[in-house]
Amino acid sequence: MTGGAVGVRATARIDARGDGRGGTVLPTLRGEGPLAPRRTRAGGSEARVLLVGAMSGPLGGDHFTVTADVAEGARLHVGSAAATIALPGQAAGEARYGVRLKVAADAELCWLPEQLISAKGSDLRLTTHVDLVAGARLTLREEQVLGRAGEEPGRLTSRLTVLLDGRPLLDQELACGPGAPGGWDGPAVLAGHRALGQLLVVRPEYARQPVEPRLLGEYAALTPLAGPGALVTALAPDALRLRRTLDEALHFLG
C-alpha cells in the first residue's frame, strides 16, 4: 500500500482453487490498508470471503483494486462486512475502485458486496471487469445509493464489462451526480430514484433455454442476454427496498 498527497493506493487479491476432494482452498488471500479480505465459515464445497473495510474511503485521489480468480472446480462466495462509502478527500481528482474477476469452466463465483454509497462532494469511478470461460457460473450484484439520508449525491461513474471466452456478454456504463451528462435523473434514467442496482446471473443452461423477460415490480425488469446470462435491473427510493427487490429476483432465478 502507498499513500500521500495523491491518495491511497491499495490492492486485495483472492485466488480460489479446487482441492481435488470436492472442496475449495484459497492459496492467495491478501489485502492492503483499507482492503482486508477475511475467510469466513463455509459449508460444502464453497469457500466464503468477507471484504472488511479497515479504513474510510475511497476518498478523493484513492485508487483501490480487488481481484478474484476462481479456477476450475472451485466455488467462491465474496461479500463485504459493510457498505462502501465514497467520500471527498484532501487529494485532488477522482477516486478509482477497480474490480477484476476471472472464473474458469466448471467454477462458480458469487460476488455479492454491500451497497456503494456516493456521499456529497465525492467523485468515484467504479470499474468492474469480468472474464468468464464457457461453462463458468456467476452471480454478481451491484447496488449504488446516491447520497446519504437527506444528502445530495456525489459524482459516480460505474462501468461493468463481462466477457465470455473473450467476447462481450455485457458492457454498460452509467454516470450520475454533479457534472454527469444531462438527463441522468430524468424519467428515461433514474426518474428521481436514489437507489439503483443490477443482478447478473450466468448459467450454462441459459444458453440452451434463455429466461423469459418479465417485469419484477414497477421499477425492476428481468432481461435475457444474448448468451448464457440473465440481467435484472432495478430502481428504488432507498437501499432497503432495492435489496428486497434484488433478493426476490435472485430467489426467482434460483
Secondary structure, DSSP 8 states (H G I E B T S, - for coil): -B-STT--EEEEEEEEEE-SSS-EEEEEEEE-TTEEEEEE---TTEEEEEEEE-S----TT-EEEEEEEE-TT-EEEEEESS-EEE---SS-S-EEEEEEEEE-TT-EEEEE---EEE-TT-EEEEEEEEEE-TT-EEEEEEEEEESSTT----EEEEEEEEEETTEEEEEEEEEESTTS-TTTTSTTTTTT-SEEEEEEEE-THHHHS----EE-STTEEEEE-SSSEEEEEEEESSHHHHHHHHHHHHHHH-
